[in-house]
């Protein structure tokens, strides 16, 4: 069967990708490293709780990362097929040597409309201006607590002041949007939701609250820590009035609200309580070079040999295959757990 006839659609000379469920797929997430200088409790395996965070501890052994040049070729193929947004992730992507040049190469791709980065914020203060100049448009920064001690506990050694400095640096650099990402966990940071929401009053920052996902965790640990978006929103509304906010084309699955007159917004991302698989528009590439049609459905296509070979036609065929085979959903609501931790998949 020629997948091109089904998943690649041409409209006025421009390609679009559609999966077998007729969902448009225009978003690619590329993890460029599984190395990280933090070990956040929801991202790293639970058996690493007692390991002190040293740079590079969260690394999958026994593999060579695809070269950045090969990932640029992959991005070129993806954009040619209809991908319009690329997000660079990790691990911590700013640990990868050559990342600023990689950003510049992607920023030059004709047809790419949005180039974003997800970071833990520890290194971006020194790089924000250069990344903006080289074509990066938007930045998401992980921020799971505003309490220095609690932040250090969640990240296993992280410095909150460094991350807050990174937020300020990205705002000063003039990115199109700056967002903070908070994974809400019962008994850990669920008592800080109003304080986090207040950041949207103080700064033009979108504060995003994300439901904990059952990845790399035992079922009991997930069940006890999980907080739904509805509960998180109710906690904030005890202190602030929230009104629905406008959504933009880059907002993805988040439902946005605003504290009246605040320059920033508050977004709720609800992969468990309000599954958005039916509108999912993304595929992702792990640091090891595996192409995943879904974050947690278990299906993956190895691109490692193709990336070394640099065969454009085969890479495009693999992207089309991934889109065509994109599953209907992640299956978490049927108590399926993803055993591979997030740092190995790409945040």
PLY file of the C-alpha trace (Angstrom):
ply
format ascii 1.0
element vertex 347
property float x
property float y
property float z
element edge 346
property int vertex1
property int vertex2
end_header
0.00 0.00 0.00
1.35 3.42 -0.92
0.94 5.50 2.21
1.55 8.66 0.20
-1.92 8.28 -1.27
-3.45 8.47 2.19
-1.40 10.50 4.64
0.26 13.09 2.38
-2.28 15.52 0.95
-1.38 18.37 -1.37
-3.37 21.60 -1.30
-2.28 24.42 -3.61
1.23 22.97 -3.80
1.59 22.59 -0.01
1.61 19.18 1.67
-0.35 18.24 4.78
-0.09 15.03 6.78
-3.20 13.13 7.84
-3.38 9.92 9.82
-5.83 7.08 9.26
-8.28 8.80 11.65
-8.07 11.96 9.50
-6.26 13.96 12.19
-3.90 16.59 10.82
-0.34 16.05 12.05
1.78 19.19 11.83
3.88 19.14 15.02
7.20 17.35 15.59
9.04 17.18 18.91
12.73 16.36 18.64
14.70 15.28 21.72
18.35 16.08 21.13
19.70 14.55 24.37
18.61 12.40 27.29
21.25 14.06 29.44
19.97 16.33 32.21
21.50 18.22 35.12
18.33 17.71 37.20
16.44 14.56 38.10
12.84 15.66 38.62
10.81 13.14 40.60
8.17 12.68 37.85
10.72 12.43 35.05
13.44 10.13 36.40
12.81 6.58 37.61
11.73 6.24 41.25
14.73 4.04 42.05
16.94 7.08 41.49
15.38 9.01 44.38
18.53 8.74 46.48
20.97 9.52 43.67
22.59 12.93 43.94
22.04 15.01 40.78
25.23 15.23 38.78
25.23 16.49 35.24
24.59 13.63 32.90
23.28 11.15 35.47
20.01 10.75 33.57
21.51 9.17 30.49
20.60 5.93 28.79
23.86 3.94 28.49
25.16 2.17 25.45
24.12 4.34 22.55
25.38 7.20 20.42
23.06 10.12 19.86
22.14 10.97 16.28
24.20 13.86 14.97
22.59 17.28 14.91
23.20 17.46 11.15
21.15 14.28 10.68
18.36 15.75 12.81
18.38 18.88 10.65
17.87 16.61 7.62
15.01 14.89 9.41
13.45 18.27 10.17
13.80 19.28 6.51
11.94 16.13 5.47
9.25 16.72 8.07
8.64 20.30 7.01
8.50 19.26 3.36
5.76 16.78 4.28
3.69 19.32 6.20
5.15 19.71 9.70
4.71 23.38 10.66
5.89 23.38 14.28
9.01 21.86 15.82
9.82 21.78 19.52
13.34 20.96 20.73
13.37 18.93 23.93
15.58 16.70 26.06
16.63 15.68 28.70
17.88 19.22 28.96
18.47 20.35 25.37
20.81 23.20 26.31
23.37 20.63 27.49
23.87 19.39 23.92
26.95 20.96 22.32
26.02 22.80 19.14
22.43 23.50 20.18
22.50 27.16 19.12
23.68 26.23 15.62
20.98 23.55 15.49
18.37 26.19 16.36
19.70 28.43 13.60
19.53 25.61 11.02
15.92 24.84 11.93
15.04 28.52 12.01
16.03 28.81 8.35
13.67 26.07 7.14
11.19 27.40 4.64
7.66 26.47 5.65
8.40 26.04 9.35
6.08 28.44 11.16
6.97 27.84 14.79
10.19 26.81 16.52
10.06 26.27 20.29
12.20 24.89 23.11
11.38 23.16 26.39
14.05 23.62 29.06
14.55 23.19 32.79
15.69 26.82 32.86
19.06 26.30 34.49
21.12 27.41 31.48
18.89 29.62 29.41
19.77 32.89 31.14
23.12 32.95 29.32
21.70 31.80 25.98
18.30 33.50 25.67
19.42 36.40 23.51
21.46 34.22 21.15
18.68 31.65 20.79
16.20 34.40 19.96
18.59 35.89 17.39
19.06 32.47 15.75
15.36 31.90 15.18
13.84 30.43 18.34
10.33 31.83 18.82
8.94 30.41 22.05
10.24 28.94 25.30
8.67 26.67 27.93
10.45 26.49 31.30
9.80 23.83 33.92
8.87 25.41 37.24
7.38 22.99 39.75
7.63 25.09 42.90
8.30 28.64 44.07
9.68 27.39 47.37
13.49 26.98 47.15
13.62 23.95 49.45
10.70 22.21 47.81
12.08 23.00 44.36
15.37 21.39 45.33
13.50 18.33 46.60
11.37 17.92 43.45
14.34 18.37 41.12
16.77 16.56 43.44
19.18 19.44 43.86
18.02 22.23 41.51
18.49 25.94 42.25
15.21 27.87 42.02
16.97 31.22 41.63
18.69 30.01 38.46
15.36 29.04 36.92
13.64 32.28 37.92
16.59 34.11 36.38
16.01 32.09 33.23
12.37 33.19 33.14
13.44 36.84 33.42
16.07 36.41 30.71
13.60 34.93 28.25
11.14 37.75 28.91
13.87 40.33 28.39
14.95 38.62 25.15
11.50 39.26 23.66
10.32 35.78 22.72
6.84 35.52 21.21
5.74 33.62 24.32
7.26 32.45 27.59
5.50 29.68 29.50
6.15 27.88 32.74
5.26 24.20 33.07
4.24 22.79 36.44
3.46 19.11 36.97
0.90 19.13 39.78
1.47 16.49 42.48
-0.64 15.88 45.57
1.22 16.41 48.80
4.14 17.92 46.92
3.22 21.21 45.22
-0.60 21.25 45.14
-0.56 23.79 47.99
1.25 26.32 45.73
-1.18 26.56 42.83
-2.44 30.05 43.66
1.12 31.31 44.15
2.10 29.89 40.78
-1.01 31.37 39.16
-0.05 34.77 40.56
3.01 34.76 38.29
0.61 35.55 35.46
-0.34 38.75 37.30
3.24 39.82 37.89
4.64 38.98 34.45
3.43 38.34 30.87
3.96 34.63 31.44
1.58 31.77 30.68
1.51 29.49 33.73
0.64 25.95 32.64
-0.48 23.31 35.13
-0.08 19.76 33.85
-1.69 16.60 35.16
0.80 13.99 36.32
1.14 11.20 33.75
1.73 7.52 34.63
5.18 7.27 33.08
8.05 5.39 34.71
6.15 5.12 37.98
4.49 2.37 39.93
0.66 2.50 39.89
0.34 3.22 43.61
2.71 6.18 43.41
0.84 7.66 40.48
-2.60 7.19 42.03
-1.63 8.86 45.29
0.04 11.87 43.62
-2.39 12.52 40.77
-4.40 15.79 40.85
-6.94 16.49 38.11
-7.05 19.83 36.30
-10.54 20.40 37.64
-9.26 20.11 41.20
-6.29 22.35 40.44
-8.54 25.00 38.92
-10.88 24.87 41.92
-7.92 25.45 44.25
-6.92 28.59 42.34
-10.48 29.87 42.24
-10.54 29.94 46.02
-8.16 32.90 45.73
-8.68 34.34 42.24
-11.49 34.72 39.75
-10.69 32.98 36.47
-12.28 33.88 33.15
-11.85 31.99 29.85
-8.93 33.35 27.82
-8.32 33.43 24.10
-6.41 30.53 22.58
-3.77 30.91 19.88
-2.74 28.47 17.18
0.33 27.46 19.23
-1.58 26.66 22.43
-2.10 22.96 21.72
-4.32 21.05 24.12
-4.18 23.54 27.00
-7.43 25.17 28.17
-6.54 28.75 29.06
-8.00 31.12 31.63
-6.99 34.53 32.86
-7.12 36.36 36.14
-8.88 39.59 35.05
-6.41 42.28 33.95
-3.43 39.92 34.26
-0.93 40.07 31.36
-0.38 36.31 31.41
-2.70 33.32 31.27
-3.19 30.12 33.23
-3.37 26.94 31.19
-4.58 23.50 32.24
-3.30 20.45 30.37
-5.38 17.37 31.12
-4.08 14.20 29.41
-5.82 11.96 31.95
-9.08 13.64 32.98
-9.89 15.16 29.60
-8.01 13.03 27.10
-7.23 15.04 23.95
-6.00 12.13 21.84
-8.80 12.67 19.33
-7.21 15.98 18.32
-3.55 15.06 18.78
-1.41 16.60 16.04
2.08 15.49 17.05
4.78 12.91 16.58
8.14 12.82 18.35
11.70 11.61 18.00
13.55 10.36 21.07
17.17 11.16 21.87
18.11 7.65 20.74
16.56 8.23 17.33
13.25 6.40 17.67
10.17 7.89 16.03
7.07 7.71 18.22
3.60 8.28 16.74
2.29 8.60 20.31
3.93 9.55 23.61
2.81 6.40 25.37
1.23 3.88 23.03
4.40 1.78 22.75
4.76 1.92 18.95
8.13 3.16 17.73
10.11 3.19 14.49
13.90 3.19 14.73
15.45 5.94 12.60
19.01 5.38 13.76
20.26 3.62 10.64
18.36 6.00 8.36
19.79 9.04 10.14
23.33 7.67 9.76
22.66 6.87 6.12
21.10 10.28 5.43
18.60 8.91 2.92
15.96 11.60 2.47
13.42 9.35 0.73
13.59 6.67 3.43
13.28 9.25 6.20
10.21 10.73 4.56
8.70 7.27 4.18
9.33 6.57 7.88
7.63 9.82 8.87
4.63 8.94 6.73
4.50 5.47 8.23
4.54 6.93 11.74
1.71 9.30 10.94
-0.37 6.61 9.25
0.09 4.25 12.22
-0.64 6.88 14.85
-2.85 5.11 17.43
-6.26 6.38 18.46
-5.09 7.07 22.01
-2.59 6.42 24.78
-4.70 3.96 26.78
-3.80 5.40 30.18
-7.44 5.56 31.20
-7.55 1.76 30.97
-4.80 1.69 33.65
-2.02 1.15 31.13
1.28 2.51 32.44
4.30 3.57 30.40
7.35 1.97 32.01
9.96 4.08 30.22
10.66 7.33 32.10
10.03 10.68 30.47
13.68 11.73 30.17
14.27 8.77 27.81
11.29 9.68 25.61
11.57 13.46 25.43
9.74 15.96 27.61
0 1
1 2
2 3
3 4
4 5
5 6
6 7
7 8
8 9
9 10
10 11
11 12
12 13
13 14
14 15
15 16
16 17
17 18
18 19
19 20
20 21
21 22
22 23
23 24
24 25
25 26
26 27
27 28
28 29
29 30
30 31
31 32
32 33
33 34
34 35
35 36
36 37
37 38
38 39
39 40
40 41
41 42
42 43
43 44
44 45
45 46
46 47
47 48
48 49
49 50
50 51
51 52
52 53
53 54
54 55
55 56
56 57
57 58
58 59
59 60
60 61
61 62
62 63
63 64
64 65
65 66
66 67
67 68
68 69
69 70
70 71
71 72
72 73
73 74
74 75
75 76
76 77
77 78
78 79
79 80
80 81
81 82
82 83
83 84
84 85
85 86
86 87
87 88
88 89
89 90
90 91
91 92
92 93
93 94
94 95
95 96
96 97
97 98
98 99
99 100
100 101
101 102
102 103
103 104
104 105
105 106
106 107
107 108
108 109
109 110
110 111
111 112
112 113
113 114
114 115
115 116
116 117
117 118
118 119
119 120
120 121
121 122
122 123
123 124
124 125
125 126
126 127
127 128
128 129
129 130
130 131
131 132
132 133
133 134
134 135
135 136
136 137
137 138
138 139
139 140
140 141
141 142
142 143
143 144
144 145
145 146
146 147
147 148
148 149
149 150
150 151
151 152
152 153
153 154
154 155
155 156
156 157
157 158
158 159
159 160
160 161
161 162
162 163
163 164
164 165
165 166
166 167
167 168
168 169
169 170
170 171
171 172
172 173
173 174
174 175
175 176
176 177
177 178
178 179
179 180
180 181
181 182
182 183
183 184
184 185
185 186
186 187
187 188
188 189
189 190
190 191
191 192
192 193
193 194
194 195
195 196
196 197
197 198
198 199
199 200
200 201
201 202
202 203
203 204
204 205
205 206
206 207
207 208
208 209
209 210
210 211
211 212
212 213
213 214
214 215
215 216
216 217
217 218
218 219
219 220
220 221
221 222
222 223
223 224
224 225
225 226
226 227
227 228
228 229
229 230
230 231
231 232
232 233
233 234
234 235
235 236
236 237
237 238
238 239
239 240
240 241
241 242
242 243
243 244
244 245
245 246
246 247
247 248
248 249
249 250
250 251
251 252
252 253
253 254
254 255
255 256
256 257
257 258
258 259
259 260
260 261
261 262
262 263
263 264
264 265
265 266
266 267
267 268
268 269
269 270
270 271
271 272
272 273
273 274
274 275
275 276
276 277
277 278
278 279
279 280
280 281
281 282
282 283
283 284
284 285
285 286
286 287
287 288
288 289
289 290
290 291
291 292
292 293
293 294
294 295
295 296
296 297
297 298
298 299
299 300
300 301
301 302
302 303
303 304
304 305
305 306
306 307
307 308
308 309
309 310
310 311
311 312
312 313
313 314
314 315
315 316
316 317
317 318
318 319
319 320
320 321
321 322
322 323
323 324
324 325
325 326
326 327
327 328
328 329
329 330
330 331
331 332
332 333
333 334
334 335
335 336
336 337
337 338
338 339
339 340
340 341
341 342
342 343
343 344
344 345
345 346
